[in-house]
Amino acid sequence: MIILFDLDGTLIDSTEAILESFHHAFEVHTFAQPSDETIKALIGYPLDVMFESLGVEKERVWDFVATYKEHYRIISTAKTFLLENAREAIHEASQFATLGIVTTKTAEYSKILMEYFELMERFEVLIGRENVQNPKPHAEPILKAIEALDMDGKEIWMIGDTKLDLIAAKNAGVNSIGVLSGYDSREVIEKFTDIIFEDALEAVLHLKGRKKSH
């Protein structure tokens, strides 16, 4: 079995770091500050898409992204936390499955974060924004992760907290589980998957039981 995890809202909570970095970018570029809620509603999309959705002109977007990343790099480890049960979920999953991370975050920073939490060694592959041309909900990130792993007829599952994860799974032809520990509500998630759990650990335990019964 192969289990691919999203990061933000599925395994980690970096809301504070994300919001602070957005506000920093808007301040540096003297642009009207959006509300925290408006920013949070876009988490999961690539940074350029987020900034454009928040009113930044297309030709200025990458300046905002660069300022954001510069700040995020400095504060990310101090202001990012593992979600409750995430460590247990990863340990449990690594006992019976091959693990990967598929995120729209920058892979470089994601790797640093997971090394900081001493969990990176549990994952065989990490696909981030700079590893693909088309981020989630496109199938490319998931397909790229699968390509790097030895599939050999294994069941493949994507666990994520937003519709982007679940649509990407469908587009890639893999199974999906939605978790309620992140940014999308149950009402949104249930439109895109039939399997929903409170968090990553519940999802992993469900897959463990499924593997045993097969």
BADO-797452 format. One record per residue (C-alpha): residue number from 1; residue in one letter; x, y, z. Coordinates in steps of 0.05 Angstrom, whole numbers, plus 5000, padded with zeros to 4 digits. Each point is the difference from the previous one (the first is absolute). Example, Ala and Ser with C-alpha at 12.3 -4.5 7.8 and 13.67 -1.06 7.14 Angstrom:
residues 2
   pos   code      x      y      z
     1      a   5246   4910   5156
     2      s   5027   5069   4987
END
This chain:
residues 214
   pos   code      x      y      z
     1      m   5000   5000   5000
     2      i   5023   5071   4984
     3      i   4974   5058   5043
     4      l   5011   5071   4977
     5      f   4988   5056   5050
     6      d   4986   5073   4989
     7      l   5036   5045   5050
     8      d   4962   5063   5021
     9      g   4937   4982   5038
    10      t   5014   4925   4994
    11      l   5066   4990   5038
    12      i   5021   5070   5019
    13      d   4971   5067   5021
    14      s   5040   5057   4971
    15      t   4942   5049   4999
    16      e   5037   5050   5045
    17      a   5062   4999   4956
    18      i   4958   5006   4936
    19      l   4958   5058   5025
    20      e   5061   5037   5028
    21      s   5037   4991   4934
    22      f   4941   5025   4959
    23      h   4991   5062   5044
    24      h   5075   5013   4997
    25      a   4998   4998   4923
    26      f   4941   5047   4997
    27      e   5034   5048   5049
    28      v   5067   4999   4962
    29      h   4964   5015   4934
    30      t   4953   5051   5033
    31      f   4938   4963   4977
    32      a   4932   4998   5035
    33      q   5000   4944   5052
    34      p   4949   4945   4990
    35      s   4967   4968   5061
    36      d   5027   4935   5030
    37      e   4935   4965   4980
    38      t   5008   5020   4927
    39      i   5071   4973   4999
    40      k   4981   4935   5037
    41      a   4945   4986   4949
    42      l   5054   4995   4946
    43      i   5050   4956   5037
    44      g   5017   4940   4957
    45      y   5006   5039   4935
    46      p   5068   5021   4974
    47      l   5027   5066   5027
    48      d   4995   5037   4934
    49      v   4927   4980   4993
    50      m   4987   5021   5073
    51      f   5032   5069   4990
    52      e   4962   5011   4935
    53      s   4935   4980   5033
    54      l   5015   5050   5055
    55      g   5002   5056   4948
    56      v   5074   5004   4981
    57      e   5011   5016   4926
    58      k   5028   4942   4959
    59      e   5064   5037   4983
    60      r   5016   5013   5074
    61      v   4981   4932   5027
    62      w   5069   4969   4999
    63      d   5030   5059   5039
    64      f   4949   4986   5055
    65      v   5016   4925   4997
    66      a   5074   5013   5008
    67      t   4989   5046   5060
    68      y   4953   4948   5031
    69      k   5050   4943   4991
    70      e   5058   5041   5029
    71      h   4960   5012   5063
    72      y   4969   4931   5004
    73      r   5069   4967   4996
    74      i   5021   5038   5063
    75      i   4939   4987   5042
    76      s   4972   4933   4975
    77      t   5030   4951   5049
    78      a   4984   5044   5061
    79      k   4928   5013   4978
    80      t   4979   4932   4972
    81      f   4973   4944   5042
    82      l   4984   4927   4989
    83      l   4925   4989   5003
    84      e   4974   4956   5056
    85      n   5011   4926   4985
    86      a   5042   5016   4938
    87      r   5064   4969   5027
    88      e   4963   4937   5020
    89      a   4966   4998   4932
    90      i   5067   5002   4964
    91      h   5032   4948   5046
    92      e   4940   4954   4994
    93      a   4996   5007   4924
    94      s   5074   4987   4991
    95      q   4991   4931   5031
    96      f   4957   4974   4943
    97      a   5006   5049   4940
    98      t   5048   5039   4957
    99      l   4991   5074   5016
   100      g   5005   5064   4960
   101      i   4983   5073   5007
   102      v   4964   5039   4944
   103      t   4994   5074   5017
   104      t   4992   5067   4965
   105      k   5050   5028   5050
   106      t   5072   5010   4977
   107      a   5033   4931   5004
   108      e   5064   5031   5028
   109      y   4965   5031   5060
   110      s   4955   4939   5010
   111      k   5061   4955   5005
   112      i   5032   5047   5051
   113      l   4935   4999   5041
   114      m   4994   4924   4999
   115      e   5073   4993   5019
   116      y   4989   5049   5057
   117      f   4944   4954   5024
   118      e   5046   4940   4990
   119      l   4950   4967   4953
   120      m   5030   5009   4931
   121      e   5035   4932   5002
   122      r   4931   4966   5001
   123      f   4985   5026   4930
   124      e   5027   4972   4935
   125      v   4981   5060   4958
   126      l   4979   5073   5008
   127      i   4970   5038   4942
   128      g   4993   5075   5009
   129      r   4981   5061   4958
   130      e   5067   5005   4964
   131      n   4999   4927   4979
   132      v   4940   5007   4954
   133      q   4973   5046   4946
   134      n   4928   4988   5021
   135      p   4984   4999   5075
   136      k   4939   4967   5032
   137      p   4943   4992   4980
   138      h   5038   4977   4938
   139      a   5021   4927   5002
   140      e   5074   5016   4986
   141      p   5025   5004   5073
   142      i   4969   4933   5019
   143      l   5023   4966   4935
   144      k   5070   5027   5012
   145      a   5001   4971   5071
   146      i   4975   4932   4975
   147      e   5053   5001   4945
   148      a   5054   5006   5054
   149      l   4973   4940   5039
   150      d   4997   4926   4986
   151      m   4926   4991   4985
   152      d   4998   4928   4977
   153      g   4924   4992   5006
   154      k   4995   5035   5067
   155      e   4938   5037   5023
   156      i   5012   5075   4999
   157      w   4966   5049   5048
   158      m   5003   5075   5006
   159      i   4982   5031   5068
   160      g   4984   5074   5000
   161      d   4958   5055   5032
   162      t   4977   5039   4940
   163      k   4962   4988   4935
   164      l   5066   5013   4962
   165      d   5030   4936   5030
   166      l   4938   4960   4985
   167      i   4990   5026   4929
   168      a   5074   4987   4986
   169      a   4992   4928   5025
   170      k   4940   4990   4954
   171      n   5037   5030   4941
   172      a   5059   4954   5014
   173      g   4955   4939   5006
   174      v   5017   4985   5073
   175      n   4958   4991   5063
   176      s   4989   5058   5047
   177      i   4983   5014   5073
   178      g   4979   5068   5025
   179      v   5018   5024   5070
   180      l   4966   5054   5040
   181      s   5063   5025   5035
   182      g   5013   5055   4949
   183      y   4970   5053   4957
   184      d   4939   4972   4963
   185      s   4935   4984   5035
   186      r   4966   4932   5000
   187      e   4947   5029   4953
   188      v   5054   5015   4948
   189      i   5040   4936   5010
   190      e   4941   4953   4994
   191      k   4988   5025   4929
   192      f   5066   4970   4980
   193      t   5010   4936   5041
   194      d   4957   4949   5036
   195      i   5053   4986   5053
   196      i   5008   5054   5053
   197      f   5034   4999   5068
   198      e   5016   5050   5054
   199      d   5076   4996   4990
   200      a   5058   4964   4967
   201      l   5006   4948   5055
   202      e   4927   4978   4992
   203      a   5012   4996   4925
   204      v   5063   4958   5009
   205      l   4966   4952   5049
   206      h   4944   4991   4949
   207      l   5052   4981   4947
   208      k   5036   4954   5048
   209      g   4935   4962   5013
   210      r   4987   4998   4925
   211      k   5069   4971   4986
   212      k   4991   4946   5053
   213      s   4934   4979   4971
   214      h   5029   4993   4929
END
